[in-house]
Amino acid sequence: MSLNDLHKKLHQHLDDQSKNWESFIYAQEKGFYQGFEELEIDGWRPSKKRFNSYDIDDYLSKEKVVLDIGSNCGFFSLHVSKFVKQIDGVEINPYLINIANDVKHYVKSLNSNFFNSSFENFSTEKKYDVIFSLANDSTIDKNTKFNFYEYLDKILNLLKKDGLLIFESQAIDVLRKSQFEKKLNILKSHFSILKNTMVDSEYPVNVPQRFFLVLKRN
């Protein structure tokens, strides 16, 4: 398949999503929420640029098994797959899962898996070394049913002892900092903070930065 044919196939998934997905669609005005620079796929949040801004290379290795909660179209997960043993992405939107799998096959990624499920219903026997929670502890599409305590409890059940949680805040947390402080205090009761900074965010445009944490399970 040529790159042009891949782009056509992916845009067909976007068209199907716009016709059939009843929930809110992120970045619909641009097409893709995530971008994938090496495949010339434009998106609000380019995956390589985003990964570099997080500066998390030291926390990843070819021995690590990783979970990406709310993996969207999978571009960020596929970029991370180059640095880890295995990565699983869980995403409720089936059209985004189709995009992720098409790109996975195109780039011949052998260590990535994508599961079409809500995080609440996601089930696995695995225990993960690293879990990504990138602006997914609550969602404006109303598909997240967990409160923050329930969300964190499930993460703890999936995370190895001394495992890492890599956490990016919601956009609304930046606008309502007291809301984020409450989450941070809850996180501190289970994790030690290894990194606490702000990272650039292109979406939504009124929130140019988000809170970003690397946390180690106590």
C-alpha positions as a printed NumPy array, in Angstrom:
array([[  0.   ,   0.   ,   0.   ],
       [  1.319,   3.433,  -0.897],
       [  1.352,   6.252,   1.642],
       [ -1.304,   8.022,  -0.401],
       [ -3.517,   4.929,  -0.287],
       [ -3.017,   4.715,   3.467],
       [ -4.082,   8.343,   3.874],
       [ -7.237,   7.659,   1.834],
       [ -8.057,   4.646,   3.983],
       [ -7.568,   6.578,   7.211],
       [ -9.725,   9.455,   6.005],
       [-12.439,   6.96 ,   5.163],
       [-12.409,   5.89 ,   8.805],
       [-12.78 ,   9.558,   9.77 ],
       [-15.729,   9.882,   7.399],
       [-17.341,   6.769,   8.885],
       [-16.751,   8.153,  12.365],
       [-18.414,  11.485,  11.545],
       [-21.459,   9.66 ,  10.184],
       [-21.831,   6.963,  12.815],
       [-20.107,   7.868,  16.094],
       [-22.649,   9.552,  18.33 ],
       [-20.233,  10.855,  20.945],
       [-18.14 ,  14.012,  20.769],
       [-15.331,  13.751,  18.201],
       [-12.041,  15.315,  19.247],
       [-10.382,  17.636,  16.733],
       [-13.026,  16.949,  14.112],
       [-12.303,  20.276,  12.443],
       [ -8.756,  19.105,  11.644],
       [ -9.413,  15.404,  11.216],
       [ -6.873,  13.826,  13.55 ],
       [ -6.325,  14.656,  17.211],
       [ -2.881,  13.056,  17.089],
       [ -0.378,  13.565,  14.291],
       [  2.187,  11.097,  12.96 ],
       [  5.016,  13.066,  11.434],
       [  6.87 ,  10.187,   9.788],
       [  3.738,   9.305,   7.788],
       [  2.921,  12.936,   6.982],
       [ -0.299,  12.748,   8.974],
       [ -1.228,  16.123,  10.377],
       [ -2.976,  16.377,  13.728],
       [ -3.478,  18.847,  16.539],
       [ -0.905,  17.078,  18.712],
       [  2.035,  15.703,  16.673],
       [  3.197,  12.493,  18.357],
       [  6.967,  12.837,  17.994],
       [  6.911,  16.491,  19.066],
       [  4.675,  15.609,  21.981],
       [  6.907,  12.714,  23.048],
       [  9.998,  14.917,  22.899],
       [  8.317,  17.614,  24.985],
       [  7.604,  15.078,  27.725],
       [ 11.332,  14.227,  27.99 ],
       [ 10.655,  10.709,  29.306],
       [ 13.334,   8.666,  27.527],
       [ 15.01 ,   7.817,  30.83 ],
       [ 11.822,   6.189,  32.115],
       [ 11.398,   3.835,  29.141],
       [ 13.404,   0.839,  27.981],
       [ 13.142,  -2.301,  25.881],
       [ 12.263,  -4.22 ,  29.059],
       [  9.139,  -2.162,  29.801],
       [  5.542,  -3.225,  29.113],
       [  3.296,  -0.176,  28.773],
       [ -0.409,   0.707,  28.747],
       [ -1.783,   3.829,  27.039],
       [ -5.244,   4.712,  28.379],
       [ -7.435,   6.366,  25.763],
       [ -4.958,   5.797,  22.945],
       [ -7.084,   7.669,  20.383],
       [ -5.847,   6.813,  16.853],
       [ -2.773,   5.114,  18.283],
       [ -0.12 ,   7.354,  16.77 ],
       [  1.441,   8.274,  20.114],
       [  1.419,   4.618,  21.206],
       [  3.105,   3.585,  17.968],
       [  5.796,   6.193,  18.451],
       [  6.383,   5.002,  22.025],
       [  6.558,   1.391,  20.785],
       [ 10.03 ,   2.134,  19.403],
       [ 11.351,   2.598,  22.935],
       [  9.649,  -0.222,  24.88 ],
       [  9.164,  -3.983,  24.853],
       [  5.408,  -3.805,  24.299],
       [  2.614,  -1.249,  24.413],
       [ -1.131,  -1.799,  24.665],
       [ -3.573,   0.951,  23.772],
       [ -7.16 ,   0.92 ,  25.009],
       [ -9.692,   3.109,  23.191],
       [-13.496,   3.127,  23.253],
       [-13.97 ,   4.586,  19.752],
       [-13.936,   1.74 ,  17.163],
       [-13.124,   4.069,  14.261],
       [ -9.964,   5.237,  16.005],
       [ -9.047,   1.608,  16.693],
       [ -9.4  ,   0.909,  12.958],
       [ -7.037,   3.789,  12.211],
       [ -4.546,   2.548,  14.808],
       [ -4.532,  -0.977,  13.41 ],
       [ -4.166,   0.175,   9.801],
       [ -1.155,   2.301,  10.716],
       [  0.255,  -0.462,  12.932],
       [  0.248,  -2.836,   9.951],
       [  1.617,  -0.2  ,   7.597],
       [  4.643,   0.516,   9.816],
       [  4.952,  -3.211,  10.657],
       [  4.825,  -2.672,  14.4  ],
       [  5.116,  -6.039,  16.123],
       [  4.99 ,  -4.89 ,  19.745],
       [  1.792,  -2.819,  19.807],
       [ -1.778,  -3.955,  20.488],
       [ -4.993,  -1.96 ,  20.415],
       [ -8.121,  -2.901,  22.337],
       [-11.557,  -1.495,  21.564],
       [-12.91 ,  -1.007,  25.069],
       [-13.685,   1.593,  27.652],
       [-11.072,   1.748,  30.383],
       [-13.771,   0.724,  32.851],
       [-14.365,  -2.534,  30.95 ],
       [-10.775,  -3.2  ,  29.932],
       [ -9.618,  -6.563,  31.298],
       [ -6.175,  -8.131,  31.23 ],
       [ -4.002, -10.422,  33.323],
       [ -0.981,  -8.224,  32.641],
       [  0.728,  -5.971,  35.131],
       [  2.333,  -2.954,  33.488],
       [  5.671,  -1.309,  34.147],
       [  4.412,   2.047,  32.856],
       [  0.903,   3.43 ,  32.372],
       [  0.181,   6.552,  30.355],
       [ -2.784,   8.635,  31.474],
       [ -2.606,  11.514,  29.04 ],
       [ -5.597,  13.778,  29.636],
       [ -7.862,  10.765,  30.113],
       [ -8.927,  10.676,  33.749],
       [-12.145,  12.387,  32.632],
       [-13.382,  13.177,  29.138],
       [-15.706,  15.762,  27.639],
       [-17.354,  13.109,  25.456],
       [-18.997,  11.724,  28.653],
       [-17.69 ,   8.211,  27.965],
       [-15.591,   8.107,  31.133],
       [-17.757,   6.76 ,  33.954],
       [-15.149,   6.438,  36.702],
       [-14.659,   9.182,  39.225],
       [-11.   ,  10.016,  39.933],
       [-10.748,   7.595,  42.865],
       [-12.147,   4.728,  40.805],
       [ -9.939,   5.624,  37.869],
       [ -6.825,   5.624,  40.02 ],
       [ -7.821,   2.39 ,  41.746],
       [ -7.983,   0.594,  38.408],
       [ -4.592,   1.99 ,  37.431],
       [ -3.125,   0.701,  40.692],
       [ -4.58 ,  -2.739,  39.999],
       [ -2.871,  -2.792,  36.596],
       [  0.46 ,  -1.307,  37.648],
       [  3.422,  -3.282,  38.968],
       [  4.947,  -2.511,  42.315],
       [  7.34 ,   0.412,  41.755],
       [  5.693,   0.967,  38.355],
       [  5.377,   4.396,  36.778],
       [  2.303,   6.47 ,  36.026],
       [  2.922,   9.152,  33.403],
       [  0.134,  11.67 ,  33.856],
       [ -0.913,  14.655,  31.758],
       [ -3.709,  16.858,  33.047],
       [ -6.966,  17.724,  31.406],
       [ -7.116,  21.125,  29.746],
       [ -9.783,  22.142,  32.26 ],
       [ -7.35 ,  21.391,  35.112],
       [ -5.155,  24.258,  33.935],
       [ -8.113,  26.628,  33.957],
       [ -9.291,  25.344,  37.337],
       [ -6.054,  24.802,  39.218],
       [ -7.794,  23.999,  42.493],
       [ -9.354,  21.003,  40.738],
       [ -5.923,  19.758,  39.722],
       [ -4.552,  20.313,  43.233],
       [ -7.187,  17.916,  44.579],
       [ -6.12 ,  15.275,  42.056],
       [ -2.475,  15.887,  42.873],
       [ -3.077,  15.337,  46.58 ],
       [ -4.799,  12.028,  45.817],
       [ -1.919,  10.978,  43.572],
       [  0.606,  11.848,  46.285],
       [ -1.036,   9.344,  48.63 ],
       [ -0.069,   6.484,  46.292],
       [  2.944,   7.763,  44.353],
       [  6.235,   9.586,  44.702],
       [  6.687,  12.447,  42.246],
       [  9.711,  12.029,  39.984],
       [  8.85 ,  14.863,  37.603],
       [  6.428,  17.773,  37.904],
       [  6.407,  20.301,  35.074],
       [  4.344,  21.987,  32.37 ],
       [  4.301,  20.788,  28.775],
       [  3.145,  22.454,  25.576],
       [ -0.301,  21.581,  24.233],
       [ -1.688,  22.659,  20.884],
       [ -5.27 ,  21.568,  21.621],
       [ -7.461,  23.226,  22.69 ],
       [ -5.886,  26.466,  21.532],
       [ -6.93 ,  28.392,  24.656],
       [ -4.824,  26.076,  26.851],
       [ -1.236,  26.235,  25.511],
       [  0.226,  24.171,  28.381],
       [ -0.799,  21.331,  30.668],
       [  0.459,  19.903,  33.945],
       [  2.68 ,  16.872,  33.467],
       [  3.823,  14.332,  36.068],
       [  5.953,  11.225,  36.223],
       [  4.956,   9.262,  39.301],
       [  6.435,   6.144,  40.903],
       [  4.17 ,   3.818,  42.807],
       [  4.939,   3.704,  46.52 ]])
